[in-house]
Amino acid sequence: AAEVLVVDCGEGTTDLVWLTVRDNSGSQGDVESTVRHHFALDVSGLEVTRGIAEKLKAMMLERNPGARDSLETILDKPNLDKEYAFPAYPERGTKMRYRRGLTLAFYEEAERIKIASGDGSSPKIQWGKILSITSLQEPTVSTFDGKLVKSVVEKVFRPAVAQIRRWAAQGPRLDLLLLSGR
């Protein structure tokens, strides 16, 4: 038998499943697995992207301290769309499209940084798309510190790591780790 930990980090959740897998090839050639442990976490790789996007926004605000209103996004107000979704007020629709575009620009750059920093490096920040939507000054920070990405990842997945440690302390020894997802 083999002890296998499957970590599936999707867009909305992270699921951990510890399986005991047995090869029954002597009988019908089947593989049998038994769930030893299961743990679901309500966060995922998308939360890492969001955390990086929030840090990018903070860098932009540091360079442009009076720009809080023009940098209001659905990063910090999930119900912002509803607030501005009245068709009788076209200016509200314009504001909503602006904020959606700005939020998307932050998320796209954060996702690019997340992927680029997978090797522990500090990727260059590409402010272009964010700046093309706003009329703000470019932050003086030109790289995203790999340590910042690591701190976001650690914060998001701390409960999952703690759960894996508890399971590992109970035994048996893990034979294989499978990672899946975003």
C-alpha positions as a Markdown table, in Angstrom:
| # | Residue | x | y | z |
|---|---|---|---|---|
| 1 | Ala | 0.0 | 0.0 | 0.0 |
| 2 | Ala | 1.1 | 3.6 | -0.7 |
| 3 | Glu | 0.1 | 6.7 | 1.3 |
| 4 | Val | -0.7 | 9.5 | -1.2 |
| 5 | Leu | -1.6 | 13.2 | -0.4 |
| 6 | Val | -3.5 | 15.0 | -3.1 |
| 7 | Val | -3.6 | 18.8 | -2.9 |
| 8 | Asp | -6.0 | 20.3 | -5.4 |
| 9 | Cys | -5.8 | 24.1 | -5.4 |
| 10 | Gly | -8.6 | 25.3 | -7.7 |
| 11 | Glu | -10.0 | 28.7 | -8.4 |
| 12 | Gly | -12.3 | 28.7 | -5.3 |
| 13 | Thr | -11.2 | 26.1 | -2.8 |
| 14 | Thr | -8.2 | 24.0 | -1.8 |
| 15 | Asp | -8.9 | 20.4 | -1.1 |
| 16 | Leu | -6.5 | 18.0 | 0.7 |
| 17 | Val | -7.1 | 14.3 | 0.5 |
| 18 | Trp | -4.9 | 11.7 | 2.1 |
| 19 | Leu | -5.4 | 8.3 | 0.5 |
| 20 | Thr | -4.2 | 4.8 | 1.1 |
| 21 | Val | -3.8 | 3.2 | -2.3 |
| 22 | Arg | -3.5 | -0.6 | -2.8 |
| 23 | Asp | -2.7 | -2.5 | -6.0 |
| 24 | Asn | -5.1 | -5.4 | -6.3 |
| 25 | Ser | -3.6 | -6.7 | -9.5 |
| 26 | Gly | -3.7 | -10.2 | -8.2 |
| 27 | Ser | -7.4 | -10.3 | -8.3 |
| 28 | Gln | -9.0 | -8.1 | -11.1 |
| 29 | Gly | -6.1 | -5.7 | -11.8 |
| 30 | Asp | -7.9 | -2.9 | -9.9 |
| 31 | Val | -6.4 | -0.2 | -7.8 |
| 32 | Glu | -8.3 | 0.4 | -4.6 |
| 33 | Ser | -8.1 | 3.7 | -2.6 |
| 34 | Thr | -9.4 | 4.5 | 0.8 |
| 35 | Val | -9.8 | 8.1 | 2.0 |
| 36 | Arg | -7.8 | 8.4 | 5.2 |
| 37 | His | -8.3 | 12.1 | 5.7 |
| 38 | His | -10.0 | 15.0 | 3.9 |
| 39 | Phe | -9.7 | 18.7 | 4.5 |
| 40 | Ala | -11.3 | 21.6 | 2.5 |
| 41 | Leu | -10.1 | 25.2 | 2.7 |
| 42 | Asp | -12.3 | 28.0 | 1.4 |
| 43 | Val | -9.3 | 29.7 | -0.3 |
| 44 | Ser | -7.2 | 29.0 | -3.3 |
| 45 | Gly | -4.7 | 30.2 | -5.8 |
| 46 | Leu | -7.1 | 33.0 | -6.6 |
| 47 | Glu | -6.6 | 34.3 | -3.0 |
| 48 | Val | -2.9 | 34.4 | -3.6 |
| 49 | Thr | -3.5 | 36.5 | -6.8 |
| 50 | Arg | -5.8 | 38.8 | -4.8 |
| 51 | Gly | -3.2 | 39.3 | -2.1 |
| 52 | Ile | -0.6 | 40.2 | -4.7 |
| 53 | Ala | -3.0 | 42.6 | -6.4 |
| 54 | Glu | -3.7 | 44.3 | -3.0 |
| 55 | Lys | 0.0 | 44.8 | -2.5 |
| 56 | Leu | 0.3 | 46.3 | -6.0 |
| 57 | Lys | -2.5 | 48.6 | -5.2 |
| 58 | Ala | -0.8 | 49.7 | -2.0 |
| 59 | Met | 2.3 | 50.5 | -4.0 |
| 60 | Met | 0.3 | 52.6 | -6.4 |
| 61 | Leu | -1.4 | 54.5 | -3.4 |
| 62 | Glu | 2.0 | 55.1 | -1.8 |
| 63 | Arg | 3.2 | 56.8 | -5.0 |
| 64 | Asn | -0.2 | 58.6 | -5.4 |
| 65 | Pro | -1.4 | 59.3 | -1.9 |
| 66 | Gly | -4.4 | 61.4 | -3.0 |
| 67 | Ala | -5.7 | 58.8 | -5.4 |
| 68 | Arg | -7.7 | 56.6 | -3.0 |
| 69 | Asp | -11.0 | 57.3 | -4.9 |
| 70 | Ser | -9.6 | 56.8 | -8.3 |
| 71 | Leu | -8.1 | 53.5 | -7.2 |
| 72 | Glu | -11.3 | 52.2 | -5.6 |
| 73 | Thr | -11.7 | 48.7 | -7.0 |
| 74 | Ile | -13.7 | 45.5 | -6.3 |
| 75 | Leu | -10.5 | 44.2 | -4.7 |
| 76 | Asp | -11.6 | 46.0 | -1.5 |
| 77 | Lys | -15.4 | 46.3 | -2.2 |
| 78 | Pro | -16.9 | 43.0 | -3.5 |
| 79 | Asn | -20.3 | 44.6 | -3.9 |
| 80 | Leu | -19.1 | 47.7 | -5.8 |
| 81 | Asp | -20.9 | 46.5 | -9.0 |
| 82 | Lys | -24.3 | 46.6 | -7.3 |
| 83 | Glu | -23.6 | 50.0 | -5.9 |
| 84 | Tyr | -23.2 | 51.4 | -9.5 |
| 85 | Ala | -25.5 | 49.2 | -11.5 |
| 86 | Phe | -28.4 | 51.5 | -11.9 |
| 87 | Pro | -29.2 | 51.9 | -15.7 |
| 88 | Ala | -31.0 | 55.2 | -15.0 |
| 89 | Tyr | -27.6 | 56.8 | -14.1 |
| 90 | Pro | -25.2 | 56.3 | -17.1 |
| 91 | Glu | -22.4 | 58.0 | -15.2 |
| 92 | Arg | -22.6 | 55.2 | -12.6 |
| 93 | Gly | -22.2 | 52.6 | -15.4 |
| 94 | Thr | -19.1 | 54.4 | -16.7 |
| 95 | Lys | -17.6 | 54.4 | -13.2 |
| 96 | Met | -18.4 | 50.7 | -12.8 |
| 97 | Arg | -16.7 | 49.9 | -16.1 |
| 98 | Tyr | -13.7 | 51.9 | -15.1 |
| 99 | Arg | -13.4 | 50.1 | -11.8 |
| 100 | Arg | -13.9 | 46.7 | -13.3 |
| 101 | Gly | -11.2 | 47.4 | -15.9 |
| 102 | Leu | -8.9 | 48.6 | -13.1 |
| 103 | Thr | -9.6 | 45.6 | -11.0 |
| 104 | Leu | -8.9 | 43.3 | -14.0 |
| 105 | Ala | -5.6 | 45.1 | -14.7 |
| 106 | Phe | -4.5 | 44.6 | -11.1 |
| 107 | Tyr | -5.5 | 40.9 | -11.2 |
| 108 | Glu | -3.8 | 40.2 | -14.5 |
| 109 | Glu | -0.5 | 41.7 | -13.3 |
| 110 | Ala | -0.8 | 39.9 | -10.0 |
| 111 | Glu | -1.4 | 36.6 | -11.8 |
| 112 | Arg | 1.6 | 37.2 | -14.0 |
| 113 | Ile | 3.7 | 38.0 | -11.0 |
| 114 | Lys | 2.5 | 34.9 | -9.1 |
| 115 | Ile | 3.5 | 32.6 | -12.0 |
| 116 | Ala | 6.8 | 34.4 | -12.7 |
| 117 | Ser | 7.9 | 34.2 | -9.0 |
| 118 | Gly | 7.3 | 30.4 | -8.9 |
| 119 | Asp | 11.1 | 29.9 | -8.9 |
| 120 | Gly | 11.5 | 32.3 | -5.9 |
| 121 | Ser | 12.7 | 35.2 | -8.1 |
| 122 | Ser | 11.5 | 38.8 | -7.9 |
| 123 | Pro | 9.8 | 39.6 | -11.2 |
| 124 | Lys | 9.7 | 43.1 | -12.8 |
| 125 | Ile | 6.4 | 44.8 | -12.3 |
| 126 | Gln | 4.7 | 45.8 | -15.6 |
| 127 | Trp | 2.7 | 48.8 | -14.6 |
| 128 | Gly | 1.7 | 49.7 | -18.2 |
| 129 | Lys | -1.8 | 48.3 | -18.3 |
| 130 | Ile | -2.7 | 49.7 | -14.9 |
| 131 | Leu | -1.3 | 53.1 | -15.8 |
| 132 | Ser | -3.1 | 53.1 | -19.2 |
| 133 | Ile | -6.4 | 53.0 | -17.2 |
| 134 | Thr | -5.5 | 55.7 | -14.7 |
| 135 | Ser | -3.8 | 59.0 | -15.0 |
| 136 | Leu | -1.6 | 58.3 | -12.0 |
| 137 | Gln | 2.2 | 58.4 | -11.6 |
| 138 | Glu | 4.1 | 55.1 | -11.9 |
| 139 | Pro | 5.3 | 53.8 | -8.6 |
| 140 | Thr | 9.1 | 53.9 | -8.0 |
| 141 | Val | 9.0 | 50.2 | -7.2 |
| 142 | Ser | 10.0 | 48.2 | -10.3 |
| 143 | Thr | 10.2 | 44.6 | -9.0 |
| 144 | Phe | 7.9 | 42.6 | -6.9 |
| 145 | Asp | 9.9 | 41.0 | -4.1 |
| 146 | Gly | 9.7 | 37.2 | -4.2 |
| 147 | Lys | 9.5 | 37.3 | -0.3 |
| 148 | Leu | 6.2 | 39.2 | -0.6 |
| 149 | Val | 4.8 | 36.5 | -2.8 |
| 150 | Lys | 6.0 | 33.9 | -0.3 |
| 151 | Ser | 4.4 | 35.8 | 2.6 |
| 152 | Val | 1.0 | 35.9 | 0.8 |
| 153 | Val | 1.2 | 32.2 | 0.0 |
| 154 | Glu | 2.1 | 31.4 | 3.6 |
| 155 | Lys | -0.8 | 33.5 | 4.9 |
| 156 | Val | -3.4 | 31.9 | 2.5 |
| 157 | Phe | -2.3 | 28.3 | 3.0 |
| 158 | Arg | -1.2 | 28.3 | 6.7 |
| 159 | Pro | -4.3 | 26.3 | 7.7 |
| 160 | Ala | -3.7 | 23.6 | 5.0 |
| 161 | Val | -0.1 | 23.3 | 6.1 |
| 162 | Ala | -1.1 | 22.9 | 9.7 |
| 163 | Gln | -3.6 | 20.2 | 8.8 |
| 164 | Ile | -1.0 | 18.3 | 6.8 |
| 165 | Arg | 1.4 | 18.5 | 9.8 |
| 166 | Arg | -1.2 | 17.1 | 12.1 |
| 167 | Trp | -1.9 | 14.2 | 9.7 |
| 168 | Ala | 1.8 | 13.5 | 9.3 |
| 169 | Ala | 2.3 | 13.4 | 13.0 |
| 170 | Gln | -0.4 | 10.7 | 13.3 |
| 171 | Gly | 1.4 | 8.5 | 10.7 |
| 172 | Pro | 1.9 | 6.5 | 8.5 |
| 173 | Arg | 4.7 | 8.0 | 6.4 |
| 174 | Leu | 3.7 | 9.8 | 3.2 |
| 175 | Asp | 4.9 | 8.1 | 0.0 |
| 176 | Leu | 3.7 | 10.4 | -2.7 |
| 177 | Leu | 2.5 | 14.0 | -3.0 |
| 178 | Leu | 0.3 | 15.0 | -6.0 |
| 179 | Leu | -0.4 | 18.7 | -6.7 |
| 180 | Ser | -3.1 | 19.9 | -8.9 |
| 181 | Gly | -4.7 | 23.2 | -9.8 |
| 182 | Arg | -3.9 | 26.8 | -10.3 |
